[in-house]
Structures are given as structure tokens and as C-alpha cells.
């Protein structure tokens, strides 16, 4: 065989190996792009249109979609366990302190109902949760993120595991890094994911310890009067809607302004402050503050990893009839 023939065979072998590796990766996770192309071809379009309609009516839904994917997928499996209501025997994840401020779950049901009208019993709540997060990210100016589908829904809440997986806002940056690393997200990915603090708000109950009885000296003194105005009580009523916008400059836009804010000591949570000043994360924060394209690239990669965390596929789990109830409780 001539040199050209040998080279052609080598190229074909490399191509076959690459294709096989990709197939194995998809087979291992059970997820794939456009999973519903045959069973419900309009599924992703329906979710996209529903999210757009809901965002037009209620702007804050986009923040809910974004928080949902983190609070669900970071806790052992991306299986929509977050959406399950409490039962007589089991407290739902939604009721745990780590889920404080999560809301708008009823709109997930609206999307589910629209899909059930088109394709009954086909599209999982976990895929709805993941894809609505993608559309919510785009709605607030974030990048388009290609995401695989094919998840199935969990049968029970994972409330007893929340504290093991979800970092608290008062935990050290080392603990936060370790918890993200356990699900495959590296340091740049963590820094990018926390960039979601660019949008939405922080409830006063989560930050008053930085204001009372003494103001945290690490806070930018120019930012403190606004925080005190928004959080006038040292012990806020948890039922009262008292909060501070995470980013006063562009509160409804997912952008790299968050990184400039925390470098200027305007981060609301302790984890924001630590992110800007820890030697492991500060160089990445500074780079993202200057380069939004880099932020979006790492954010996209981190969301993809998060969305593929230990999914239920094949015959595992179920396709729920309602997202807030396992089928056995329906």
C-alpha cells in the first residue's frame, strides 16, 4: 500500500475512534442532542415559546429558571427532585432553608401542561427544568447553550442530601470549590456559575449579618447606605419581601458587571467577597471582569456539566404526569 493509502486508512481509523468515543459518551450518560426529535419534535420549541411568554408577563421567572437548574442538578442528580411537593412522610427540597427564595414553580406546570397537550407522557419534568433554564439564560442576555436531553424524573426528594451538595452563602470558598469539584466543575467553572449573581436579588435574611450589629469593614462604604436602606431590620421578617438587587447597574442582564462589582467590594454575600479575593479565584475574576466572551464560554461549559450530572435515563425513574408529584402519589 502506498503512502497515501496508509495515510487515508489512518485518518479513517481516527475518525472511527472519534465517532465511537462520542457514541460511548452519549451511551454512558443516556443523553443526546434533540432526544425528542421523533417522539415530540416540537418539544424544545414549545418550551422556548412558553418561557418567552412567561418572561414577558413576569420578568423574574428567568431568575427562577436559572436557580432551579443549580438547586436541582447540583444535588446528586439532575432529576427534577426539586419540584416535588412535601408529603406526610417526606419534606420537599423546596421547603429546606437552602432553597429559601425559590419560587415560580407553578410556571413549570404551565410548560408541562402545554407539552402534555402536544405529546402526552413523553417529555420529562427534568428536561423541562433544564431547557427552561437555557431559555431563561438567553432571555436575560446570556449565551445560547446547546444542551442534551433524555432525562427521566426522580421518584423522591433528596432533602436529606441538600446540605452535603449545596454550599451555604457563609461557607468558605474552599468548601464551595470542593462541592463544585465533586460534580465535575473546576475553578473557572465555579467562578463563571457564580456570575449568575449578576441578575436577581439577595434577600435581607441572607446578608444582614454583614450589616448588624456592625457593618462588615470589607464592604465598599459607598455601597453600605443602599444596603441599610433596603435591609433596615437586623432580624428581618422572613415572610417579608425585603431584598437588595445583586447588581444595581444592570440588574436584569446576565453580564460580567458582577465581577467588576465584587472586585470593588460590592458583593452582597460573603462568597462573593471571597471569590474576588482568594488567590485561587481572583485571577479568573479579573479576567472575566475584562472579557465577557471568556465569562460566557466558561459559563456555557459549566452549565453543560451541571445539566449532565448523574441523570436518570433509560428505564430509570419515570415521566411524571405532574411535575410536583411522583406518579405513585398522583
N, C-alpha and C positions, 0 to 999 in steps of 0.2 A: 504494500500500500504506500502511495506517495505521501510526501509531507503534508500536502493539502488535505488528503483524505484522513490522515491521522488527526490533524487539527479539527476537521469537521466532526469526527467521532468524539473528540474531547469536548468540544462545545456542546454537542448533543447530550453527552453524559452529564455535564454540568447543569444544563437546562433541566434534564430529567430529575437530577438530585434536588435542584431548587424547587421544582414543582412538587416533588414528593415531600420535601420538608414542609412546604406551605400546607399541603394537604394533611400531613400528620398534625401540624399545629392546629388547624381547624378541627380535625377529628378529635384531638385531645380535649379541646375546650368545648366542642359541640356547637360552637357559634360560627356564624358565617355572615358575609355581607348579603343583604337582601334575602333573608331567610324566608320571608313570606311571599316571594315572587310568584309562586304557584297557588298557594292556599288562600292568600289575601293580598293580591297585587297592589291594592290601594292603601294598605295599612299605614305606611310611612307618610303618604300624602295626607291621609285623614288626621294623623297625629299632628302633622305640621300645621294644617289649617285650623284645627281645634286650638292649638297653642296660640296661634296668631289671633284668633277671635277672643280668646280669654285674656290675652295680653292687652288687646285693645280696650277691653272692659275693665280690667284690673291689672295695672302695671306691675304690682308687687307679686303677681303669680310667677314671673320669671325668676325672682329670687328664691321662691319656694321650690321650683323645679331644680334649681342648682343645689340647694341644700339637701333635697331629697336623695339625689344620687350619692352624695357623700355619706349621709346618715344611713342609707340602706346598704350600699355596696361595700363600705369600709368594715361592716360588722359581719365578718366571716364569709358572707356570700351575697351576691347581687341577686336577691330572690324575692324582692318586694315584701319581706317580712315587716318592714317599717310600716306598711299600710294597714296591717291587721289591727282590728279593734281589740280592746281588752275583753277577756271572757271571765266567767266566775272563777276559773282556775288559774288564769294567766294574765298578768299585766302586759298591755301592749307597749311596744317600744315608743310609741307616740307619747305615752304618759310619763316616761322617765325624765329625770331632770336634765340629762344630756340632750334631750330633744326639745328643751324649752324654746318657745318661739316658733316652732314648726307649725305650719297651718296650710290652708287651701287644699287639703286632701280631697274635699268634695269635688274639686275640679278634675282630679284624676278619674273619678267616677263618671264625669261627663264625657271624657275622652273614651273611656271604656264602653259606655253606652253607644256612642257613635260607631265604634268598631263592631260591637255586637250586632248592630243593625245591618252592617255590611257583611260581616263574616262571623257568625255566632260560634263561640267556643274555640276560637283559633289563636287570637293574639293574647299573649300573657301580660299580666299587670307589671311584671318586672321589665319587660321590653317597653311598655308604655312609660314607665318611670324613667328609664334610661333615655329613650328618644325624646321625651318631653324636656328633659334636661338639656339635650343637644339643641333643641329648638329655642329653649329659654335663653341659652348662652348666646345664640345668634341674635335674638330679639334685643338684647342689651349691648349689641355691638361687638360681641366676641367672635372668634373664628368658627367656621364650619368644621365640624369634627366627624369624619367618617366612623361609624360605629357598627359593629356586628350585632346580629340579633339571633334569636333562637333560645332565649332563656325560658325557663319554666318557673312557676311560683312555689315558694316555700309553704309548708303546712303549719308552721308555728312561728311565734315571735321569738326573738333572740334577746329579750330584755336582760337576761342574766349575764349576757356577754358584753353589753354595751360599754361598761367602764374599762374592759380589757382592750377594746379596739378603738373607741372614740376618745381622742385626747380632750382633756378639760382645758378651758382657756387659761387656767392658772398653773398648768403643768410646765415644767422646764422644757426648753427647746430640745434637750437631749431625749426626753421621754417622747415628745412629739415626733422627732426624727425616727426613733426606734419603732413607734407604732406604724408609721407610714412604710418604713422599710419592710415590716413583716408582711405587707401585702404587695411588695414589689415596687414601691415608689421611692426613688432615690432623692437625694437632697435637692437638685434643681426642680424635680417634680413637686416636692413638698412646697418649695418657695413659690412655684407657679400656682399650685392649688390654693394657697393662702391668699393669692392675688384676687380670689373671688370676694375677699373682704372689700374690694373696690366698690361693690354695689351693696345695696340693702342697708341694714341698720343693726345696731347693738343695743339690746335692752339694758336699761339702767341697772337692773339687778345684777348684771354681769360685769359692771365696771365701777360701781360706787366704792368698792374697796380701794380704788386708786384716787378717790376724791375725799373720802371721810375715814377717820377723823382729821387726817392731814392729807394734803394733796401730794401725790407721788412726785418727788422732785425731778424725776426723769421725763415728765410730761412737758411739752412745749408750753411755757407760761402764756403765750398768746392764744393758745387753744383752750386753756382751762376755763375761762369765763363762759364760753359757749357750752362746755360740758356741764358746768354747775347750773347754768340756766335750764338746760334740758333735764338734768337729774338733780332737782333741788332737795330731795329727801335722802338721808343717809340709809334709811331702811325703806326702799320703795315698795309699794303695794304690787305684788307680782301679777295681780289681775289688771292693774292699770297699764295702759299702753304708753309707757314712758321710754323713750329711746333717743339715741344720737345717731345721725346718719354717719355711715362709715367714711364717706368721702364727701365733704361739703362742696367741692369743686365740680365733680361730675358724678353725682350720686346715683344716676340711672344708667351709667355707662361702665361696662367692663373694660378697663384700660389700665395702663401702667402708672397712673397717678397715685395709686395706693403705695407703690414703692417709694415715690418721692415724699409722700406724706410720712411714712414711717422713718425714713432717713432724717426727716425734720422733727422727729419725736411727737408726731401727731397720731400715732397708732392708738386705738382705744383699748385694746386688750393687751395683757402682758405678753402674750405670744407674739403680737405684732412688734412690740418693742424689742423682744429678744431676737426675733428674726432679723431685724435691722442691725443688731449689734454683736451677735455671736460670730466668731471668726469663721465658722463653717458655712454660714449662710449670707453674711454681709456682702462678700464679693458678688454673689449671684443677685442679691437685691439691687446692688448698684448697677449691675449690667442690665437688669430688667427695667430699672428706672430710666435708663437711657435708650433702651431698644425694645419697643413694643412687639416687634416681629419675633424677637427671641422669647419674650414672655409668652406670646401666643403659641409658638412652636412647642415649648415645654409644657404649657397648659394642655394643649391638644394631646400630647403623649401621655400625660398623667391621667387625664380623663379616660383615655382609651384603656390604660392599665386598670384603673379603678373599675370601669364598667365590665371588665372581663374577670373580676375577682371571684374565682370558685363558683361559677354559675351552675344551676341545676339544668340539665339538658337530657335529651332522650326520653327515657321513661321515668326519670326522677321528678319529684314534685307533681304539679298539676297546672292546669289552666283554670284559674279562678273564674267563677261566674260573676262575682263582685269582688272588687279589689280589697275591700275592708274585711272580707270574711273568707276563711278557708271553706272549701266546698262541703266538708263534713258538718259545718255549722250553718250552712245555708238553709 
